[in-house]
Every structure is written in C-alpha cells, then in structure tokens.
Amino acid sequence: MVLSDCGTIVDECWRLIPDHYKTVGLGVFAIMPDHFHGIIIIGGSGERPELRPTIGNIIGSFKSAVTNKIHTSGIRDFGWQHLF
C-alpha cells in the first residue's frame, strides 16, 4: 500500500511510541485511508504503578503528535474521531 502524506506521518509517529514510553511495545497495526488500528503492549511490571503510562496517555500523545506534524506540513483538512 502506498501511504498518503497523512498516512506516512501516522506511521512515523506510531513507530516512535516505544522511544517515548520505554515500557510500551507495539503489535501489528494497519493504516487505512480513513482510520487506523494498532495494538499496544504495556509492560513494566517492575516499575512503580504510578509511573506506567495509561492507554489514554499513550494515545493522547500519539494523536497530538500526528495532528501537530500534519498541520505543520500544511495539511488543514485532518481530524480525529473523538475518543479512541
């Protein structure tokens, strides 16, 4: 599949998640023309529970990074579905 400019940004930001959250791994994912599916693996059993990221932290950060990069690239016709 050839990704659009938005799809390429989604792909880049998704793959960077483990760089930002050391206890998070990524499973399979699929970028579709108008939506995205991905599996997040949250580990870190040795960490204090209050330091482990929540799914909300991870997805919120991911969506924010994607939105900022897309808007910075000049694409204005982009938005996320509410929630996740």
RAJOUR-V479665 format. One record per pair of residues at least 4 apart in sequence whose ideal C-beta (glycine too) atoms are under 6 Angstrom apart, sorted by sequence separation. I is the first residue (numbers start at 1). J is the second residue. D is the distance in Angstrom with one decimal. If there is no record, write none. Layout:
[[I;J;D] [I;J;D]]
This chain:
[[3;7;3.3] [47;51;4.9] [53;57;4.3] [55;59;6.0] [56;60;5.7] [3;8;4.7] [31;36;5.4] [47;52;5.5] [53;58;5.3] [70;75;4.9] [18;24;5.5] [17;24;5.8] [30;37;4.9] [44;52;4.9] [70;78;4.9] [29;38;3.6] [28;39;5.8] [27;39;3.1] [27;41;5.9] [25;41;4.0] [63;80;5.4] [24;42;5.7] [11;31;6.0] [23;43;4.7] [10;31;5.5] [23;44;3.1] [7;31;4.9] [59;84;4.7] [10;36;5.9] [21;53;4.9] [13;62;5.9] [13;65;4.7] [13;66;4.8] [10;66;5.5] [9;66;5.8] [9;69;4.8] [9;70;5.5] [6;70;5.6] [6;78;6.0]]
